[in-house]
């Protein structure tokens, strides 16, 4: 049996230290940060370029214990190539061999790898079981640092299956364990470092590095808990975890770990509209990723900086970042990374009204999300592609009227919305479902089906009241107000418009506020059946608030 010193680097996952965050939380879902990326939380290593395409070696005539280790290595290779079935076969055979030879640490390390595979396959419940067994084996072997890594990995798996309380508990236990192992002194980033202050970089004398036997592992646990705290909207706690993790990675000389924290803190600051702080974190993370030749981490940071530049209105700079990120994700064969960038670039091209190229990017992103079994990415891409097709329908309808517009755009938009809604329901994503229902309500209103539109808007409102998204709830209430006004229900229209303005926050769009104010001012008037039919067929029949 090999002891821990011989296999320390293998406990971190497939490749070693963590490189980057897969974002499509945000994907796709920046508004809802996840508990951390699979690559970071499970400790996948730096990816520096394209993988070899050579076939995995044959393992015939190899002694059992050596065969087990070789199978594990080959399984890791197949996992990096997204060959989940092949990796699972190798892992299962290796686990049987380790059990037969009594190699406790071999079993535990293999279970950690198989847990990572289960997460990639989208079955976190099975991943938790693998991590449970690995944790028990590490505890039996007295390998406490490895026990901390297993707790951290199980925490991520629990967060993925929705057990956020269990995830917090695991992260807390892992951090406490590393403190007991010697990392006792609370840390702050050293003066003069990029993480030394919340929003400034003040030069000053540097403290000498302090020896911490498990600093990098401790940092990974803190980083993972920080990611989860962002998801739970405990931003102050997340900022503290990121600050301490950054200091630990600095003391350990772990530049890849530093970069992962800076990228995550940049995401958090971006979500807080701290554009300056986020830009600084992304730039410094990119510098570190480039220095370590971590192409995958660099690609993730480029994608994030591209999103930031879109917010700043620098569309040319954003497109350049997306193109570079896509090139790196393609070179490293990261299917989901490619998909996330293509969706973001499609969003950018939609803003630029380059509708043909936007649809092309969405089509490619959707295919890649399906290849990677990423349902949330599929749902979000279907929703925005449906929005784009609805926009095409509306543009034509403004010119020639609803009845004369191309029905294929409408049918394709409805098909995308139906598929997106089904996926969001499976994911139990109320905000996602509400977004689709509101978009379908818009289509129904444009077609003159005010009763159908109101029903869809009210369904979206119920979901948003649970999710607590004030900006989306305000926009939905404004649409409800418009629909009531068009149907001649002035009292209900006024009440909904007042609620829309009362629920508005800084994220609420000017268009939403303008619509609610127009209803209150009486600029949205009722239509009888005859005028509705006439307007729906006449050029320019779709007025701004009609």
C-alpha positions as CSV (number, residue, x, y, z in Angstrom):
1,X,0.0,0.0,0.0
2,X,1.4,3.4,-0.9
3,X,1.4,6.0,1.9
4,X,0.2,9.5,1.6
5,X,3.5,11.2,0.8
6,X,3.8,9.1,-2.4
7,X,0.4,10.1,-3.6
8,X,-0.2,13.6,-2.2
9,X,-0.6,15.3,-5.6
10,X,-3.1,12.6,-6.7
11,X,-5.6,13.5,-4.0
12,X,-6.4,16.8,-5.7
13,X,-8.3,15.2,-8.5
14,X,-7.6,14.5,-12.1
15,X,-4.6,16.7,-12.7
16,X,-3.5,18.5,-9.5
17,X,-4.3,22.0,-8.5
18,X,-7.4,23.9,-9.4
19,X,-7.4,26.1,-12.5
20,X,-10.6,27.9,-13.2
21,X,-14.3,28.4,-12.8
22,X,-16.8,27.1,-15.4
23,X,-19.2,29.8,-15.3
24,X,-22.2,29.2,-16.7
25,X,-23.9,29.8,-13.7
26,X,-24.0,31.7,-13.9
27,X,-23.9,29.9,-16.2
28,X,-25.2,31.1,-18.5
29,X,-26.3,32.2,-15.1
30,X,-24.2,34.9,-13.7
31,X,-27.1,36.2,-11.7
32,X,-27.1,32.9,-9.7
33,X,-23.6,32.0,-8.8
34,X,-23.1,28.3,-8.1
35,X,-21.2,26.8,-5.3
36,X,-18.0,26.7,-7.3
37,X,-16.8,25.0,-10.5
38,X,-16.2,21.3,-10.8
39,X,-12.6,22.0,-11.9
40,X,-11.8,24.1,-8.8
41,X,-13.7,22.4,-6.1
42,X,-12.6,18.9,-7.1
43,X,-9.1,20.1,-7.8
44,X,-8.6,19.5,-11.5
45,X,-5.2,20.7,-12.7
46,X,-3.8,23.2,-15.0
47,X,-4.6,22.6,-18.6
48,X,-1.9,23.9,-20.9
49,X,-2.9,22.8,-24.3
50,X,-4.7,20.2,-26.5
51,X,-4.7,16.7,-25.1
52,X,-3.0,13.9,-27.0
53,X,-5.4,12.0,-29.2
54,X,-3.5,8.7,-28.9
55,X,-5.4,5.7,-27.7
56,X,-5.0,4.8,-24.0
57,X,-2.4,2.1,-23.5
58,X,-3.2,-1.6,-23.1
59,X,-2.9,-2.9,-19.6
60,X,-2.7,-6.7,-20.3
61,X,-0.2,-8.7,-18.3
62,X,0.2,-6.1,-15.6
63,X,0.4,-7.1,-11.9
64,X,-2.9,-6.4,-10.0
65,X,-1.8,-3.4,-7.9
66,X,0.1,-1.8,-10.8
67,X,-2.8,-2.5,-13.1
68,X,-5.1,-0.8,-10.7
69,X,-3.0,2.4,-10.7
70,X,-2.6,2.3,-14.4
71,X,-6.4,1.9,-14.9
72,X,-7.0,4.8,-12.6
73,X,-4.6,7.0,-14.7
74,X,-6.2,5.8,-17.9
75,X,-9.7,6.6,-16.5
76,X,-8.5,10.1,-15.7
77,X,-7.3,10.5,-19.2
78,X,-10.7,9.3,-20.6
79,X,-12.5,11.6,-18.2
80,X,-10.5,14.6,-19.6
81,X,-11.6,13.5,-23.1
82,X,-15.3,13.4,-22.0
83,X,-15.4,9.6,-22.4
84,X,-17.5,9.1,-19.3
85,X,-18.4,5.5,-20.1
86,X,-14.8,4.5,-20.7
87,X,-13.7,6.3,-17.5
88,X,-16.4,4.6,-15.5
89,X,-15.3,1.1,-16.7
90,X,-11.7,1.8,-15.8
91,X,-12.5,3.2,-12.4
92,X,-14.8,0.3,-11.5
93,X,-12.2,-2.3,-12.5
94,X,-9.4,-0.4,-10.6
95,X,-11.6,-0.2,-7.5
96,X,-12.2,-3.9,-7.6
97,X,-8.4,-4.5,-7.9
98,X,-7.6,-2.1,-5.0
99,X,-10.2,-3.9,-2.8
100,X,-8.7,-7.3,-3.7
101,X,-5.2,-6.2,-2.8
102,X,-6.2,-4.3,0.3
103,X,-4.9,-1.0,-0.9
104,X,-7.0,1.4,1.3
105,X,-5.6,4.6,0.0
106,X,-5.9,3.4,-3.6
107,X,-9.6,2.8,-3.0
108,X,-10.1,6.2,-1.4
109,X,-8.3,8.1,-4.2
110,X,-10.2,6.1,-6.8
111,X,-13.5,6.9,-5.1
112,X,-12.6,10.6,-5.2
113,X,-12.0,10.4,-8.9
114,X,-15.2,8.4,-9.5
115,X,-17.1,11.1,-7.5
116,X,-15.8,13.7,-9.9
117,X,-17.0,11.6,-12.8
118,X,-20.5,11.3,-11.2
119,X,-20.7,15.0,-10.9
120,X,-19.8,15.4,-14.6
121,X,-22.5,13.0,-15.4
122,X,-25.0,15.1,-13.5
123,X,-25.6,12.5,-10.7
124,X,-24.5,14.3,-7.5
125,X,-26.3,11.8,-5.3
126,X,-24.0,9.0,-6.4
127,X,-21.0,11.4,-6.1
128,X,-21.9,12.0,-2.4
129,X,-22.0,8.2,-1.9
130,X,-18.5,7.9,-3.4
131,X,-17.2,10.8,-1.2
132,X,-18.8,9.2,1.9
133,X,-16.9,6.0,1.3
134,X,-13.6,7.8,0.5
135,X,-14.0,9.9,3.6
136,X,-14.4,6.8,5.8
137,X,-11.3,5.2,4.2
138,X,-9.2,8.3,4.8
139,X,-10.4,8.4,8.4
140,X,-9.6,4.8,8.9
141,X,-6.1,5.3,7.5
142,X,-5.5,8.4,9.7
143,X,-4.9,10.6,6.6
144,X,-6.4,13.8,8.0
145,X,-5.4,16.2,5.2
146,X,-6.9,13.8,2.7
147,X,-10.0,13.7,4.9
148,X,-10.3,17.5,4.6
149,X,-10.1,17.2,0.8
150,X,-12.8,14.6,0.8
151,X,-15.0,16.8,3.0
152,X,-14.5,19.7,0.6
153,X,-15.4,17.6,-2.4
154,X,-18.5,16.1,-0.7
155,X,-19.6,19.7,0.2
156,X,-19.5,20.6,-3.5
157,X,-21.5,17.5,-4.4
158,X,-24.1,18.3,-1.7
159,X,-24.4,21.8,-3.0
160,X,-25.0,20.4,-6.5
161,X,-27.8,18.1,-5.3
162,X,-29.4,21.1,-3.4
163,X,-28.4,20.2,0.1
164,X,-26.9,23.6,0.8
165,X,-27.0,23.1,4.6
166,X,-25.0,19.9,4.3
167,X,-22.5,21.6,2.0
168,X,-21.9,24.4,4.5
169,X,-21.4,21.8,7.2
170,X,-18.8,19.9,5.1
171,X,-16.9,23.1,4.2
172,X,-16.9,24.2,7.9
173,X,-15.6,20.8,9.0
174,X,-12.8,20.8,6.3
175,X,-11.7,24.3,7.3
176,X,-11.7,23.3,11.0
177,X,-9.7,20.2,10.3
178,X,-7.0,22.2,8.4
179,X,-6.9,24.7,11.4
180,X,-6.3,21.7,13.7
181,X,-3.5,20.5,11.5
182,X,-1.5,23.6,12.0
183,X,-3.0,26.5,9.9
184,X,-4.2,28.2,13.1
185,X,-3.3,31.9,12.6
186,X,-6.0,33.9,10.9
187,X,-4.6,35.4,7.7
188,X,-5.0,38.6,5.7
189,X,-3.4,39.1,2.3
190,X,0.1,40.5,2.6
191,X,0.6,44.2,2.1
192,X,1.4,45.1,-1.5
193,X,-0.5,42.1,-2.9
194,X,-3.4,42.5,-5.3
195,X,-5.8,41.2,-2.7
196,X,-4.6,43.4,0.2
197,X,-7.5,45.8,0.1
198,X,-11.1,45.7,-1.1
199,X,-10.7,48.1,-4.0
200,X,-7.2,49.5,-3.8
201,X,-3.7,48.2,-4.4
202,X,-1.5,50.0,-1.8
203,X,2.2,49.2,-2.0
204,X,3.9,48.5,1.3
205,X,6.4,46.2,3.0
206,X,5.8,42.5,2.5
207,X,5.7,40.0,5.3
208,X,7.9,36.9,4.9
209,X,6.0,33.8,3.9
210,X,4.7,31.8,6.9
211,X,4.9,28.0,6.9
212,X,1.5,26.4,6.7
213,X,1.6,22.6,6.2
214,X,-1.7,22.5,4.4
215,X,-2.1,26.0,3.2
216,X,-3.2,25.3,-0.4
217,X,-5.7,22.6,0.7
218,X,-7.0,25.0,3.4
219,X,-7.3,27.7,0.7
220,X,-9.3,25.5,-1.6
221,X,-11.8,24.7,1.2
222,X,-12.2,28.4,2.0
223,X,-12.6,29.3,-1.7
224,X,-15.3,26.6,-2.0
225,X,-17.1,28.0,1.0
226,X,-16.8,31.5,-0.4
227,X,-18.4,30.3,-3.6
228,X,-21.3,28.8,-1.7
229,X,-21.7,31.9,0.4
230,X,-22.0,33.9,-2.8
231,X,-24.8,31.6,-3.9
232,X,-26.5,32.1,-0.5
233,X,-26.1,35.9,-0.9
234,X,-23.8,36.1,2.2
235,X,-21.4,38.4,0.4
236,X,-19.6,39.7,3.4
237,X,-18.8,36.2,4.5
238,X,-17.7,35.2,1.0
239,X,-15.4,38.2,0.8
240,X,-13.7,37.2,4.1
241,X,-13.3,33.6,2.8
242,X,-11.8,34.8,-0.5
243,X,-9.4,37.2,1.3
244,X,-8.1,34.5,3.6
245,X,-7.9,31.9,0.8
246,X,-5.9,34.4,-1.3
247,X,-3.5,34.9,1.5
248,X,-3.0,31.1,2.0
249,X,-2.4,30.6,-1.7
250,X,0.1,33.5,-1.6
251,X,2.0,32.0,1.3
252,X,2.0,28.6,-0.4
253,X,3.3,30.1,-3.6
254,X,0.2,28.7,-5.4
255,X,-0.4,31.1,-8.3
256,X,-3.1,28.9,-9.8
257,X,-5.0,29.0,-6.5
258,X,-4.6,32.8,-6.3
259,X,-5.9,33.1,-9.8
260,X,-9.0,31.0,-9.0
261,X,-9.8,33.2,-6.0
262,X,-9.3,36.4,-7.9
263,X,-11.6,35.2,-10.7
264,X,-14.3,34.2,-8.2
265,X,-14.0,37.5,-6.3
266,X,-14.2,39.3,-9.7
267,X,-17.5,37.4,-10.4
268,X,-18.8,38.4,-6.9
269,X,-17.9,42.1,-7.5
270,X,-19.4,42.1,-10.9
271,X,-22.6,40.9,-9.4
272,X,-22.4,43.8,-7.0
273,X,-21.9,46.3,-9.8
274,X,-18.4,47.0,-8.6
275,X,-17.1,47.1,-12.1
276,X,-13.7,48.6,-11.2
277,X,-12.9,46.0,-8.6
278,X,-14.1,43.2,-10.9
279,X,-12.0,44.4,-13.8
280,X,-8.9,44.6,-11.6
281,X,-9.5,41.1,-10.3
282,X,-10.0,39.7,-13.8
283,X,-6.9,41.4,-15.1
284,X,-4.7,40.1,-12.3
285,X,-6.2,36.6,-12.6
286,X,-5.4,36.6,-16.3
287,X,-1.8,37.6,-15.6
288,X,-1.5,34.7,-13.2
289,X,-3.1,32.2,-15.5
290,X,-0.8,33.3,-18.4
291,X,2.2,33.0,-16.1
292,X,1.3,29.4,-15.2
293,X,0.3,28.6,-18.8
294,X,-3.1,27.6,-17.6
295,X,-5.1,27.9,-20.8
296,X,-8.3,26.7,-19.3
297,X,-8.2,29.2,-16.5
298,X,-7.2,31.9,-18.9
299,X,-10.2,31.1,-21.1
300,X,-12.6,31.3,-18.2
301,X,-11.2,34.7,-17.1
302,X,-11.4,36.0,-20.7
303,X,-15.1,35.0,-20.9
304,X,-15.8,36.8,-17.6
305,X,-13.9,39.9,-18.7
306,X,-15.9,39.8,-21.9
307,X,-19.1,39.8,-19.9
308,X,-17.8,42.8,-17.9
309,X,-17.0,44.7,-21.1
310,X,-20.5,44.1,-22.4
311,X,-21.8,45.8,-19.2
312,X,-19.4,48.7,-19.8
313,X,-20.5,49.1,-23.4
314,X,-17.1,48.0,-24.9
315,X,-18.6,45.6,-27.4
316,X,-15.5,45.4,-29.6
317,X,-13.4,44.5,-26.5
318,X,-15.9,42.0,-25.4
319,X,-16.0,40.3,-28.8
320,X,-12.2,40.1,-28.8
321,X,-12.2,38.5,-25.3
322,X,-14.9,36.0,-26.4
323,X,-13.0,35.0,-29.5
324,X,-9.8,34.4,-27.6
325,X,-11.6,32.5,-24.9
326,X,-13.4,30.3,-27.5
327,X,-10.1,29.6,-29.1
328,X,-8.6,28.4,-25.8
329,X,-11.6,26.4,-24.8
330,X,-11.5,24.7,-28.2
331,X,-7.8,24.0,-27.9
332,X,-8.3,22.4,-24.5
333,X,-11.4,20.5,-25.7
334,X,-13.6,22.0,-22.9
335,X,-17.1,21.4,-24.4
336,X,-19.0,23.3,-21.8
337,X,-16.6,26.2,-21.9
338,X,-17.0,26.5,-25.6
339,X,-20.8,26.4,-25.2
340,X,-20.8,29.2,-22.5
341,X,-18.7,31.5,-24.7
342,X,-20.8,30.9,-27.8
343,X,-23.9,31.7,-25.9
344,X,-22.4,34.9,-24.5
345,X,-21.2,35.9,-28.0
346,X,-24.7,35.1,-29.3
347,X,-26.1,37.5,-26.7
348,X,-23.6,40.2,-27.8
349,X,-24.5,39.7,-31.5
350,X,-28.1,39.9,-30.6
351,X,-27.5,43.3,-28.9
352,X,-25.6,44.4,-32.1
353,X,-28.7,43.2,-34.1
354,X,-26.5,40.7,-36.0
355,X,-29.4,38.2,-35.8
356,X,-28.1,35.6,-38.3
357,X,-24.7,35.2,-36.6
358,X,-26.4,35.3,-33.2
359,X,-28.7,32.4,-34.1
360,X,-25.6,30.5,-35.5
361,X,-23.8,30.9,-32.1
362,X,-26.9,29.8,-30.2
363,X,-27.3,26.7,-32.4
364,X,-23.6,25.7,-31.8
365,X,-23.9,26.5,-28.0
366,X,-27.0,24.4,-27.7
367,X,-25.4,21.4,-29.5
368,X,-22.4,21.6,-27.1
369,X,-24.5,21.9,-24.0
370,X,-26.4,18.8,-25.1
371,X,-23.1,17.0,-25.7
372,X,-22.0,17.9,-22.2
373,X,-25.4,17.0,-20.6
374,X,-25.7,20.5,-19.2
375,X,-29.4,21.1,-18.9
376,X,-29.2,24.5,-17.3
377,X,-27.1,25.7,-20.3
378,X,-29.6,24.1,-22.7
379,X,-32.5,25.8,-21.0
380,X,-30.9,29.3,-21.0
381,X,-29.8,29.0,-24.6
382,X,-33.2,27.9,-25.8
383,X,-34.8,30.8,-23.9
384,X,-32.5,33.4,-25.6
385,X,-32.8,31.8,-29.0
386,X,-36.6,31.9,-28.6
387,X,-36.3,35.6,-27.6
388,X,-34.3,36.3,-30.7
389,X,-36.8,34.6,-33.0
390,X,-39.6,36.4,-31.2
391,X,-37.8,39.7,-31.9
392,X,-37.5,38.8,-35.6
393,X,-41.3,38.1,-35.6
394,X,-42.0,41.4,-33.9
395,X,-39.8,43.4,-36.3
396,X,-41.7,41.9,-39.3
397,X,-45.0,42.4,-37.6
398,X,-44.3,46.1,-37.1
399,X,-43.9,46.5,-40.8
400,X,-46.6,44.3,-42.3
401,X,-48.9,43.4,-39.4
402,X,-49.2,40.2,-37.3
403,X,-51.3,38.3,-39.7
404,X,-48.9,38.9,-42.6
405,X,-45.7,38.1,-40.6
406,X,-43.8,34.9,-41.2
407,X,-45.4,32.3,-39.0
408,X,-42.3,30.1,-38.9
409,X,-40.4,32.6,-36.6
410,X,-43.4,32.5,-34.2
411,X,-43.6,28.7,-34.3
412,X,-39.8,28.3,-33.8
413,X,-39.9,30.8,-30.9
414,X,-42.8,28.9,-29.2
415,X,-40.9,25.6,-29.7
416,X,-37.8,27.0,-28.1
417,X,-39.9,28.3,-25.2
418,X,-41.6,25.0,-24.6
419,X,-38.3,23.1,-24.5
420,X,-36.8,25.7,-22.2
421,X,-39.8,25.6,-19.9
422,X,-39.6,21.8,-19.6
423,X,-35.9,21.9,-18.7
424,X,-36.4,24.7,-16.1
425,X,-39.2,22.7,-14.5
426,X,-37.0,19.7,-14.2
427,X,-34.3,21.9,-12.7
428,X,-36.9,23.4,-10.3
429,X,-35.7,26.9,-11.5
430,X,-38.6,29.2,-10.7
431,X,-36.9,32.3,-12.1
432,X,-36.1,30.5,-15.3
433,X,-39.7,29.3,-15.7
434,X,-41.0,32.8,-15.0
435,X,-38.8,34.3,-17.7
436,X,-40.2,31.8,-20.3
437,X,-43.8,32.4,-19.2
438,X,-43.3,36.1,-19.5
439,X,-41.9,35.8,-23.0
440,X,-44.8,33.6,-24.0
441,X,-47.1,36.2,-22.5
442,X,-45.5,38.8,-24.8
443,X,-46.2,36.7,-27.8
444,X,-49.8,36.1,-26.8
445,X,-50.3,39.9,-26.3
446,X,-48.8,40.7,-29.7
447,X,-51.2,38.3,-31.2
448,X,-54.2,40.0,-29.5
449,X,-54.8,37.1,-27.0
450,X,-55.0,39.3,-23.9
451,X,-56.6,36.6,-21.7
452,X,-53.9,34.2,-22.6
453,X,-51.2,36.8,-22.0
454,X,-52.6,37.7,-18.6
455,X,-52.7,34.1,-17.5
456,X,-49.0,33.6,-18.5
457,X,-47.9,36.8,-16.8
458,X,-49.7,35.9,-13.6
459,X,-48.0,32.5,-13.6
460,X,-44.7,34.2,-13.9
461,X,-45.6,36.6,-11.1
462,X,-46.3,33.7,-8.7
463,X,-43.0,32.1,-9.4
464,X,-41.0,35.4,-9.0
465,X,-42.7,36.2,-5.7
466,X,-41.1,33.0,-4.4
467,X,-37.7,33.5,-6.0
468,X,-37.4,37.1,-4.8
469,X,-36.0,38.6,-8.1
470,X,-37.3,42.2,-7.7
471,X,-36.3,43.5,-11.1
472,X,-38.0,40.6,-12.9
473,X,-41.1,40.8,-10.7
474,X,-41.3,44.6,-11.4
475,X,-41.1,44.0,-15.2
476,X,-43.8,41.3,-15.0
477,X,-46.1,43.5,-13.0
478,X,-45.6,46.2,-15.6
479,X,-46.7,43.8,-18.3
480,X,-49.7,42.8,-16.2
481,X,-50.6,46.5,-15.9
482,X,-50.3,47.0,-19.7
483,X,-52.5,43.9,-20.4
484,X,-55.2,45.1,-18.0
485,X,-55.1,48.5,-19.6
486,X,-55.5,47.1,-23.1
487,X,-58.4,45.0,-21.9
488,X,-60.1,48.1,-20.5
489,X,-59.6,47.3,-16.8
490,X,-58.3,50.6,-15.6
491,X,-58.5,49.9,-11.8
492,X,-56.5,46.7,-12.1
493,X,-54.1,48.3,-14.5
494,X,-53.3,51.2,-12.1
495,X,-52.9,48.8,-9.1
496,X,-50.4,46.6,-11.1
497,X,-48.5,49.6,-12.3
498,X,-48.1,51.0,-8.8
499,X,-46.9,47.6,-7.6
500,X,-44.4,47.5,-10.5
501,X,-42.9,50.9,-9.5
502,X,-42.9,49.9,-5.8
503,X,-41.0,46.7,-6.4
504,X,-38.5,48.3,-8.8
505,X,-34.9,48.4,-7.7
506,X,-31.6,49.6,-9.3
507,X,-31.6,46.5,-11.6
508,X,-35.1,47.4,-13.0
509,X,-34.8,48.6,-16.6
510,X,-35.8,52.1,-17.7
511,X,-38.2,50.5,-20.2
512,X,-40.1,48.8,-17.4
513,X,-40.4,52.0,-15.4
514,X,-41.5,53.8,-18.5
515,X,-44.2,51.3,-19.2
516,X,-45.6,51.4,-15.7
517,X,-45.6,55.2,-15.8
518,X,-47.3,55.2,-19.2
519,X,-50.1,53.0,-17.7
520,X,-50.5,55.4,-14.7
521,X,-50.6,58.4,-17.1
522,X,-53.3,56.8,-19.2
523,X,-51.2,56.5,-22.3
524,X,-52.0,52.8,-22.7
525,X,-55.6,52.7,-23.9
526,X,-58.1,49.9,-24.2
527,X,-58.8,48.3,-27.6
528,X,-62.2,46.9,-28.7
529,X,-62.2,43.9,-30.9
530,X,-62.5,45.8,-34.1
531,X,-59.6,48.1,-33.4
532,X,-57.5,45.2,-32.1
533,X,-58.0,43.3,-35.4
534,X,-57.4,46.5,-37.4
535,X,-54.2,47.3,-35.5
536,X,-52.9,43.7,-35.7
537,X,-53.0,43.9,-39.5
538,X,-52.0,47.4,-40.2
539,X,-48.4,48.6,-40.7
540,X,-46.9,50.1,-37.6
541,X,-49.7,48.5,-35.6
542,X,-47.3,47.6,-32.8
543,X,-46.8,50.8,-30.9
544,X,-44.4,51.2,-28.0
545,X,-46.9,50.6,-25.3
546,X,-49.6,48.9,-27.3
